[in-house]
């Protein structure tokens, strides 16, 4: 009797994870979590690169078999949280590395009906990887290792990542970073998170990667700037006055307290030059009250903090190198100018909303009359001359009908018209009407 070969536990779990029955797949996910915890706790334990690739292949098809959006979200959350079952940082990074390698390998085989669930899975895995950094207090060495791993597997020119994976990762990176660490990360830390994108944007030979990074990272930072004003005023109001009790209405003075504090503090929308967190405010002046207010705004802003001048300088340094392609340098210099304007407190679209509002409320008739007036003024400037044979119509007269013979195919007399008729008509200074027609007009006037 031939003895059956015992398969490794990773292969057994992968087969169960890709099973047809939902109950079998759910049990396999639970067993996988327990297996990860038990194996990584051993002193000589841990997983190899090949073993985790087999595990991720089973998890990939576990998501493939799952239908219904709510169940997909629940499964994606469960799979992404497996990262925290690993006890060491090296094992977590290997788990993340094999995940992105699996997505790169299997991406071209995903049909469009299943594409959204894997977009969601990538977002959840990135979110959990940033939460792992948060649990370690955003340690600088850990952040550098994670960024190096992500850039190597996704955005590096030598990586095997498809364009869909690259574009989606670039699109969601700042959003997920803001969800996890917007209230904790300072401007210097945020600059370190986007520094690898600056380097790749300056060196890439693929125009699609350049466009995705410029649009998903740098222009997103520029677009987030105006929305901080409202949060700034809300924080000012919450800092300097208590919240009203139930049923109590705000007084008129309290409603304008945020604007009054902006005037007293001399604040303007622009990044500070001495604020440690890069928030909204102005450089601290000599007065103690203004200095305290500026520092409080920088520390408590819920949006992602960026020192726009520092970002502009770092991006300019990367783009001005000799090995930077000319098209990359041209595109990045545009972003640098926008960031420099923000550093000076100038918003790129200050006057656009007012123009749009005026255009929408101007009215159709007013726009039509304005167009006619401009057209008539243009004709007067050109000094249009009348041709020979033109005659002015009296005021109040109906416009003349177009002649039937000229310009109409098949009209009576058009085929047999002689070539010398036009020359005879144009000889006189005025057009001579027929005698019968003159007599009819005289009879009507009498």
Order of alpha helices (4+ residues) and beta strands (2+ residues): alpha-alpha-alpha-alpha-alpha-alpha-alpha-alpha-alpha-alpha-alpha-alpha-alpha-alpha-alpha-alpha-alpha-alpha-alpha-alpha-alpha
